[in-house]
Amino acid sequence: MLRLDALMLLRGVREVASHADPENPVQVSQRRFDQARPVSQSFASLPRAQRIAERLRMSWRDVLALAHAPERTHAHRLGRAQTEPAHDWLTRDLIAFAVRLVALRLEARSVGPIQYRTERAKLLREDYAAYLHGRQLRLPSEDQIRVAMDGDWDAALALAELAPRPPRGDQGRGKYAPTTAEVLERAYEAHGTELTSKEIWTFVKANGIPYGRERGRLWSECVSEWKQQRAARGMDVPAGPPPLDERPDYSQLVGAAMAGEQRRRNWSNVEDCLPFIMAYLTQLPSSARSTKRGYQAWAYTKADAPHPSAFDQHDGGWGRLRALAQARMLESED
């Protein structure tokens, strides 16, 4: 019953926060949230923000971030957050060991979350298969590492004394693509204002910036990273986006792109996507299932392969394109 009550609280937080600040609901203050409660028809009787945070045993910032995450993830994330004290085994030394171990296996100077997830799965399978002394290896998942490091994967790399992740292209290499924090900084330099999660797309499109939101990170985490960077450099830190009637026109070209930057391919042509899916299917062992997540791990190792999110723009998404690729492969065998 407590879990059901908690899930209803999260739904209420999301709705009321959207009334309090439609443009930036993930950064609503407790005061503005409390004032907006009567506006909600379904959640007017919701407790005050401070009381909600106390009931969920989370900070108010984390409550807002969780409430605006996909609803299907609420139960899992809530359970993880509320049982975090039970994860005393996940020490900083263990995080450093695990990340460094994967880097050594890959002979790499740096490791991304997808690389870590894929290699960790291989390590655990090998340990599970060991005849006498197996099933003893305990490695944290990439999600557990993110939680322990406050959402900052690069902090885990620094803890393991590894190099920062390389600039991101379509899959993390190739043409440089700025992070969300960098785009926020460019917009602030040009306009003197903080972007919202919707306005950033208008800004990058107008300026030809090859931007793609970091997968697995919430908008609030990216904004927090940017503000921490400004604070560390002794620069002013904005309190949030300005009122609607004071915001600049972000659709104007202000020269915010850097030399050599190019927009990514949009992968709007199905025929451009199919060869990569076919290559992924071809290298799979006969007993392995083809999945979108499996494709993502494979594509990360290929310089020009599209991210699986590029397939979502097509009718039927990943499932339909995979079926088309399989049919194309069968035709080639005839």
GITA-V247103 format. One record per backbone hydrogen bond with DSSP energy under -1.0 kcal/mol. CO is the residue of the C=O (numbers start at 1). NH is the residue of the N-H. Records with the same first field share a line. If there is no record, write none. Layout:
# GITA-V247103
CO->NH + NH
This chain:
# GITA-V247103
1->5
2->6
3->7
4->8
5->9
6->10
7->11
8->12
9->13
10->14
11->15
12->16
13->17
14->18
15->19
16->20
17->21
24->27
25->28
29->33
30->34
31->35
32->36
36->39
37->40
43->46
48->52
49->53
50->54
51->55
52->56
53->58
59->63
60->64
61->65
62->66
63->67
64->68
66->69
70->73
71->74
73->77
74->78
75->79
76->80
77->81
78->82
79->83
83->86
84->87
87->90
89->91
91->95
92->96
93->97
94->98
95->99
96->100
97->101
98->102
99->103
100->104
101->105
102->106
103->108
109->163
112->116
113->117
114->118
115->119
116->120
117->121
118->122
119->123
120->124
121->125
122->126
123->127
124->128
125->129
141->145
142->146
143->147
144->148
145->149
146->151
147->150
149->152
153->157
154->158
155->159
156->160
157->162
158->161
179->183
180->184
181->185
182->186
183->187
184->188
185->189
186->190
187->191
188->192
196->200
199->203
200->204
201->205
202->206
203->207
204->209
209->211
214->217
218->222
219->223
220->224
221->225
222->226
223->227
224->228
225->229
226->230
227->231
228->232
229->233
230->235
231->234
243->246
244->247
248->250
249->252
258->261
269->272
270->274
273->277
274->278
275->279
276->280
277->281
278->282
279->283
285->288
291->295
292->296
293->297
294->298
295->299
296->300
298->301
299->302
307->310
308->311
309->312
311->314
314->317
316->320
317->321
318->322
319->323
320->324
321->325
322->326
323->327
324->328
325->329
326->330
327->331
328->332
